[in-house]
Every structure is written in structure tokens, then in C-alpha cells.
Amino acid sequence: MPTNGEIDMIRPMFGYRPKPKKFDLPMRYYDPEKEEREKNRRKRRIKFQTHNRVQPKQFTRVIMYAVLLSFVVYIISLLG
């Protein structure tokens, strides 16, 4: 039967096994009212940013495409 000293000598032969790292997360507190305020603030900000504002250049480009498309349709109707 191996003695305690012999067991200590056998252990290093199997290699070093590192222990897994511990998960340490600081405590955070949930405030439902604050969460709701933040959610509403984000919604208002998104609505403000995505408000459809047509710039004059975009409007002119759309009109030009519409005129070009109607001209192409007119030419095709004359040929067909």
C-alpha cells in the first residue's frame, strides 16, 4: 500500500491541472421605472431620427425618374 509521501510523488507525473476561473459579476439592480424611461427615450429619439424629410435633391431626382419612365412608356406605346 503506497504511503502518503509516495502519493505526493505520483501526482506531479500526471501533469498540472489548472482550476477553472471563477465567474465574478458585480451585482446590478433592476429598476423597472428607469428601464421604462430609457425605453421611451430611445423610441422618441428613433422617431425623431427616422422622420421622413424629403430633401430637394431627392425630390428632383424622383421627378426626373418619373418623367424619364413616362417618356420610355410613351415611346414603347408608339412603337408597339
C-alpha atoms as an extended CHARMM CRD file, in Angstrom:
* protein
*
        80  EXT
         1         1  MET       CA              0.0000000000        0.0000000000        0.0000000000  PROA      1               0.0000000000
         2         2  PRO       CA              1.5080000000        3.4040000000       -1.0020000000  PROA      2               0.0000000000
         3         3  THR       CA              2.2500000000        5.8500000000        1.7410000000  PROA      3               0.0000000000
         4         4  ASN       CA              1.2710000000        9.4880000000        1.7420000000  PROA      4               0.0000000000
         5         5  GLY       CA              4.7490000000       10.5360000000        0.5460000000  PROA      5               0.0000000000
         6         6  GLU       CA              4.5820000000        8.1460000000       -2.4210000000  PROA      6               0.0000000000
         7         7  ILE       CA              1.1610000000        9.5150000000       -3.4630000000  PROA      7               0.0000000000
         8         8  ASP       CA              2.5730000000       13.0590000000       -3.4220000000  PROA      8               0.0000000000
         9         9  MET       CA              5.3720000000       11.8900000000       -5.7220000000  PROA      9               0.0000000000
        10        10  ILE       CA              2.9770000000       10.2180000000       -8.1780000000  PROA      10              0.0000000000
        11        11  ARG       CA              0.6770000000       13.2690000000       -8.5790000000  PROA      11              0.0000000000
        12        12  PRO       CA              3.1650000000       15.5200000000      -10.4540000000  PROA      12              0.0000000000
        13        13  MET       CA              3.6490000000       12.8220000000      -13.0870000000  PROA      13              0.0000000000
        14        14  PHE       CA              0.0700000000       13.2690000000      -14.2960000000  PROA      14              0.0000000000
        15        15  GLY       CA              0.6420000000       16.9410000000      -15.0330000000  PROA      15              0.0000000000
        16        16  TYR       CA             -0.6780000000       20.1630000000      -13.6770000000  PROA      16              0.0000000000
        17        17  ARG       CA             -4.4160000000       20.7250000000      -13.9950000000  PROA      17              0.0000000000
        18        18  PRO       CA             -5.3750000000       24.3710000000      -13.6600000000  PROA      18              0.0000000000
        19        19  LYS       CA             -8.5170000000       25.1630000000      -11.7750000000  PROA      19              0.0000000000
        20        20  PRO       CA            -11.2870000000       26.8470000000      -13.7420000000  PROA      20              0.0000000000
        21        21  LYS       CA            -11.5280000000       30.5960000000      -13.3520000000  PROA      21              0.0000000000
        22        22  LYS       CA            -14.3060000000       31.7950000000      -11.1410000000  PROA      22              0.0000000000
        23        23  PHE       CA            -17.0610000000       33.9140000000      -12.5980000000  PROA      23              0.0000000000
        24        24  ASP       CA            -17.2670000000       37.1920000000      -10.7170000000  PROA      24              0.0000000000
        25        25  LEU       CA            -20.0490000000       39.5380000000      -11.8190000000  PROA      25              0.0000000000
        26        26  PRO       CA            -20.7450000000       42.6710000000       -9.8250000000  PROA      26              0.0000000000
        27        27  MET       CA            -24.2850000000       42.9460000000       -8.5440000000  PROA      27              0.0000000000
        28        28  ARG       CA            -26.6230000000       45.1520000000      -10.5440000000  PROA      28              0.0000000000
        29        29  TYR       CA            -30.0370000000       46.2790000000       -9.5180000000  PROA      29              0.0000000000
        30        30  TYR       CA            -33.0410000000       46.3180000000      -11.8280000000  PROA      30              0.0000000000
        31        31  ASP       CA            -35.1780000000       49.4530000000      -11.7250000000  PROA      31              0.0000000000
        32        32  PRO       CA            -38.3270000000       48.9380000000      -13.8400000000  PROA      32              0.0000000000
        33        33  GLU       CA            -39.2150000000       52.6470000000      -13.8390000000  PROA      33              0.0000000000
        34        34  LYS       CA            -35.7870000000       53.6640000000      -15.0640000000  PROA      34              0.0000000000
        35        35  GLU       CA            -35.9180000000       50.9330000000      -17.7120000000  PROA      35              0.0000000000
        36        36  GLU       CA            -39.2760000000       52.2480000000      -18.9520000000  PROA      36              0.0000000000
        37        37  ARG       CA            -37.9580000000       55.8310000000      -19.1000000000  PROA      37              0.0000000000
        38        38  GLU       CA            -34.9320000000       54.7190000000      -21.1170000000  PROA      38              0.0000000000
        39        39  LYS       CA            -37.1370000000       52.7090000000      -23.4670000000  PROA      39              0.0000000000
        40        40  ASN       CA            -39.4140000000       55.6930000000      -24.0870000000  PROA      40              0.0000000000
        41        41  ARG       CA            -36.4300000000       57.9750000000      -24.6280000000  PROA      41              0.0000000000
        42        42  ARG       CA            -34.9810000000       55.5970000000      -27.2370000000  PROA      42              0.0000000000
        43        43  LYS       CA            -38.3510000000       55.3930000000      -29.0170000000  PROA      43              0.0000000000
        44        44  ARG       CA            -38.6390000000       59.1800000000      -29.1780000000  PROA      44              0.0000000000
        45        45  ARG       CA            -35.0820000000       59.5030000000      -30.4540000000  PROA      45              0.0000000000
        46        46  ILE       CA            -35.6720000000       56.8770000000      -33.1570000000  PROA      46              0.0000000000
        47        47  LYS       CA            -38.9150000000       58.5780000000      -34.2370000000  PROA      47              0.0000000000
        48        48  PHE       CA            -37.1340000000       61.9070000000      -34.4840000000  PROA      48              0.0000000000
        49        49  GLN       CA            -34.2360000000       60.4730000000      -36.4800000000  PROA      49              0.0000000000
        50        50  THR       CA            -36.3840000000       58.4510000000      -38.8830000000  PROA      50              0.0000000000
        51        51  HSD       CA            -38.8300000000       61.2500000000      -39.6200000000  PROA      51              0.0000000000
        52        52  ASN       CA            -39.2840000000       61.2970000000      -43.3860000000  PROA      52              0.0000000000
        53        53  ARG       CA            -37.8780000000       64.5410000000      -44.6250000000  PROA      53              0.0000000000
        54        54  VAL       CA            -37.6070000000       64.7660000000      -48.3880000000  PROA      54              0.0000000000
        55        55  GLN       CA            -34.6570000000       66.8550000000      -49.3960000000  PROA      55              0.0000000000
        56        56  PRO       CA            -34.9430000000       68.9990000000      -52.5320000000  PROA      56              0.0000000000
        57        57  LYS       CA            -32.2980000000       66.9640000000      -54.3910000000  PROA      57              0.0000000000
        58        58  GLN       CA            -34.1610000000       63.7210000000      -53.7080000000  PROA      58              0.0000000000
        59        59  PHE       CA            -37.4450000000       65.2570000000      -54.8110000000  PROA      59              0.0000000000
        60        60  THR       CA            -35.8870000000       66.4780000000      -58.0680000000  PROA      60              0.0000000000
        61        61  ARG       CA            -34.3640000000       63.0670000000      -58.7300000000  PROA      61              0.0000000000
        62        62  VAL       CA            -37.7060000000       61.3130000000      -58.2100000000  PROA      62              0.0000000000
        63        63  ILE       CA            -39.4200000000       63.7330000000      -60.5980000000  PROA      63              0.0000000000
        64        64  MET       CA            -36.7070000000       63.1760000000      -63.2190000000  PROA      64              0.0000000000
        65        65  TYR       CA            -37.0950000000       59.3900000000      -62.9650000000  PROA      65              0.0000000000
        66        66  ALA       CA            -40.8620000000       59.7050000000      -63.2830000000  PROA      66              0.0000000000
        67        67  VAL       CA            -40.5280000000       61.9010000000      -66.3860000000  PROA      67              0.0000000000
        68        68  LEU       CA            -37.9630000000       59.5260000000      -67.9100000000  PROA      68              0.0000000000
        69        69  LEU       CA            -40.1380000000       56.4920000000      -67.1920000000  PROA      69              0.0000000000
        70        70  SER       CA            -43.2250000000       58.1280000000      -68.6850000000  PROA      70              0.0000000000
        71        71  PHE       CA            -41.1990000000       59.0960000000      -71.7890000000  PROA      71              0.0000000000
        72        72  VAL       CA            -39.9740000000       55.4930000000      -72.1980000000  PROA      72              0.0000000000
        73        73  VAL       CA            -43.5390000000       54.1860000000      -71.8420000000  PROA      73              0.0000000000
        74        74  TYR       CA            -44.7360000000       56.7400000000      -74.4260000000  PROA      74              0.0000000000
        75        75  ILE       CA            -42.0220000000       55.6960000000      -76.9210000000  PROA      75              0.0000000000
        76        76  ILE       CA            -42.8430000000       51.9900000000      -76.4040000000  PROA      76              0.0000000000
        77        77  SER       CA            -46.5460000000       52.6690000000      -76.9550000000  PROA      77              0.0000000000
        78        78  LEU       CA            -45.7540000000       54.4910000000      -80.2350000000  PROA      78              0.0000000000
        79        79  LEU       CA            -43.6120000000       51.6090000000      -81.4900000000  PROA      79              0.0000000000
        80        80  GLY       CA            -45.9290000000       48.8460000000      -80.3340000000  PROA      80              0.0000000000
